[in-house]
């Protein structure tokens, strides 16, 4: 099951979609049993708006759906909210770009990036998963095939599509976090 709904790039767009057309979040089938009969089952709330200096839109509702067969629930997130992550994709991309260019973490603005241990987990996750990610992204996007090494590849990904779109494509292929 695809956990990321592409094309909803801001929290404001997500809130409007939940109000106007929540069906865009309905999964095509149950991720647990594969049955295609899913019914709306309320929502849960998530604190996803972590933008500094603005009025918070929290809590953010995430639509849930219940399978009529196995009776389990599932949900899908907009592209602007990273699955199983505290920070959104743009914050993660900013840190990973900084790591790729080997700038010091001491230069970062206070509050703009997470704790160094969290950022270190993102870096380790990217390095550990990079071969699999590179394989699938190169297969989908020919222009990424020309990057020679890890750093060059990810710089090209960040420049051409960004981490949000890359993770959306990988979610469609692999169902990964």
Number of C-alpha atoms within 10 A of each C-alpha: 19 21 22 28 21 18 13 19 15 13 18 14 14 25 18 12 16 18 9 10 11 16 11 16 22 19 21 14 16 24 17 14 12 13 14 14 14 21 15 17 14 11 14 12 11 13 14 20 21 15 14 9 6 8 9 13 14 13 12 20 16 19 21 20 22 19 22 14 14 12 14 14 17 21 22 20 18 24 23 24 27 21 18 7 12 16 19 18 20 15 17 22 17 15 23 21 17 14 16 15 11 9 12 9 13 7 7 12 8 8 9 12 16 15 9 11 9 14 18 15 11 17 16 12 11 15 13 11 10 15 12 11 20 19 12 16 21 16 12 14 14 9 13 20 15 11 16 9 8 14 15 13 19 22 17 16 21 17 11 14 12 16 20 22 20 18 24 23 20 21 17 16 15 15 14 15 13
